[in-house]
Amino acid sequence: MATKLRQFLAVCTLVCASFFAQAQFGFSHEVGVIAGPVQFRSDFGQRFNEENNIGNTGYGVGIIHYINFSYRADCNCYTSDTYFNDHFKLRSEISYNKTKLDHFGRWVDDTQFGIDAQRLRAHSGEAENFDIGMQLEYFPLSIRAFSSHAGGWAPFISFGVHYTTSNPKQFTTFARQGGSGISDQNVFNPDNIYGPWIQASNGEYPIDTSQINAWSVVSSVGTRYKLTILSDLMIDLRFQYYFSDWIDGLNHKLPSNKFNDVLVWLNFGYIYYLD
């Protein structure tokens, strides 16, 4: 854990250094914090089962920074009145999310008595992700007009690219009496996990808990509320698609596993304008 914390602080230092370097161009800056519930949609449970989506809910927290192109911090004045300056902001972010994962749906229902149903019910996991990236946010209404007085609303949409370091975990409590006694409750023993995963694996074991690094695309929709001249409240619904199916540490090859891992995050934020 200490190594992860040092890596995270090192990234924070580099990003903060880049923020200050950008100040020489005269744009103004905003900083904020975000937090809220996340749904981690992965190979756990049934993909489109609402019980599964709600059950696999965790939390996320983050630090965000904006470059505001409509205002110059070096002269306390507006920049040139262009459409881009008045409708776009560049958002940088460092965030962390964690979700405990379980299987939900008919395959683990109490009416299922088979050995594989028992294996599924005994299997669980954890997705733990450090995230860094940038998004370009588009505000259809004027940023200048929104900034001029308290009480206004500023809806936005965004699109960007993030880089994720994932530290997944996998567990099983499955224990079956056999010729050699009780099983070792180890997810890397194929006798302890869902049989069809092994049958469809094509020689690749379906579980990997080593550290995973992957890119993702991020899209969100949200709005700001002008709390004071120098502060905003924000609500933001994010969809994040990873270019990997190993973020949760599970990648089985059954026909139901058609998609890479996905994160849905409803976050609430507070943003302060640096004068």
Buried (B, 14 or more C-beta within 10 A) or exposed (E): EEEBEEEBEEBEEEBBEEBEEBBEEBBBBBBBBBBBBBBBBBBBBBBEBEEBBEBBBBBBBBBBBBBBBBBBBEEEEBBEEEEEBBBBBBBBBBBBBBBBBBBBBEBBEEEEEEEBBBBBBBBBBBBBBBBBBBBEBBBEBBBBEBBEEEEBEBEBBBEBEBBBBBBBBBBBEBBBEEEEEEBBBBBEEBBBBBBBBBEBBEEEBBBBBEEBEBEBBBBBEBBBBBBEEBBBBBBBEBBBBBEBBBBBBBBBBBEBBEEBBBBBBBBBBBBBBBE
